[in-house]
Amino acid sequence: MAKRGGFPGGMPGNMNNLMKQAQKMQKQMEEANKELEEKEVTAAAGGGAVEVTVSGKKEIVKVKLSEEVVDPDDIEMLEDLIMAATNEALRQIEEYSVQSMSKITGGLGGLGGGFPF
């Protein structure tokens, strides 16, 4: 008489392995997020006249301006340089974040997304 219910072919063992792998991945992601939060990236614009440092939390933690870039008659240029340096720093921290997570997920496109089904 055939057994009813349960998982055919020893599925519980496979399910346990899958759960262990998921827990391991979750722990790695938590560690990577903690490392990312502590990471800082500095980007410059105007040949180094403006530097902006951004944290892994995507917060500006430092802005450094060279004296020669502070021209009261050309505030627009200073604004553009600050914006350019900030955007580059944010792009770099985002790239670092994506690379960090990609190492853990194996390029799956993140949890819950990127699957073809």
N, C-alpha and C positions, 0 to 999 in steps of 0.2 A: 504494500500500500504506500502510495506516495505521500510524503510529508507536505503539509500545507503551511503556508505562512513562512516567515523568516526570509532570509536572503539566500538565493541560490549561489552556489559556487564560492562559499566562504566570504561573502561580502562584509561581514562584521570586522574581520581582520583588516581588510582594505580600508574600511571606514575609520578604524582606529588610527591607521597610518596617515590617512588624509587629515584627520583632526589634529594629530601631532604636528604634521607639516604646517597646518594653518596656524596653530599656536606658536610654532617657531617663527613663522613669517610675521605674525603679529608682534612678537617680542622684538624682532629685528627692526620692524617699522617704528616701534616706539623708541628704540635706541637711536635710529637714524633721525627721527624727529627731534629728539633731545640734542643730538649733535648739531643738527641744522640750526636750532634755536641759538646755539652758542657761536655759530659761524658768523663772521663779518666779512664783507666784501667792500673794497674801496675802488671807485672808478673816478677817472679824471676827464676833464674837458678843457679846451683852450690851451693845449700843450702843458697841462698840469697846473694852470692858473686857478682852477676850481677842482676840489676833490670832495666827493661825497662818500661817506661810509654808511652802509646799510646792514642791519642785522638779519639773521635768518628768520626773524619774526616779521621781516619786511618793514622795519622801522628805521628811520634815519637816525643814526647815533652820533654823526659828526659831519660838519661842513667846514672845509678849510678854504679860505680865499687868499690869493696873493694880493699884496697891496696894489700892484699895477693894474689889476683887473677892476678895482673899485674906482669907477669914473662917474661922478655925479651927472655928467652930461650924456652918459650912455648906459643908463640903468637897464635898458632893454637887452643889451648884449650880456650883461651879468645874469639877468634872469634866464636867458637862453642857455648860458653855460651851466648854470645850476640845474636847470631842467634836463639838459643832455647828460650831465654826470649822474644825476639821480636815476634817470631812466636806464642808463647803462648798468649801474650798480644793481638795480632791481632785476634787470634781465639776467645778470650774472648769478644772482642768488637763486632765481627761478631755475636756471639751467643746472646749477649745483643740486637743487632739490630734486629735479627730474632724474638726474643721473644717479643720485643716491637711492631713490625709490626703484629705479629701473634695475639696479644691482640686486635688490631684494626680490622683486616680482618677476625677474627674468624677462622684462620687456613685455609683460602682459597688458600694459596700458593702464595699470592701476586696478585695485580691487573693485569689482562691480561694473567694470567697463572694459571695452576693447575686445570682448569675446565675440567671435563670429556667429554665435547662435542665440 
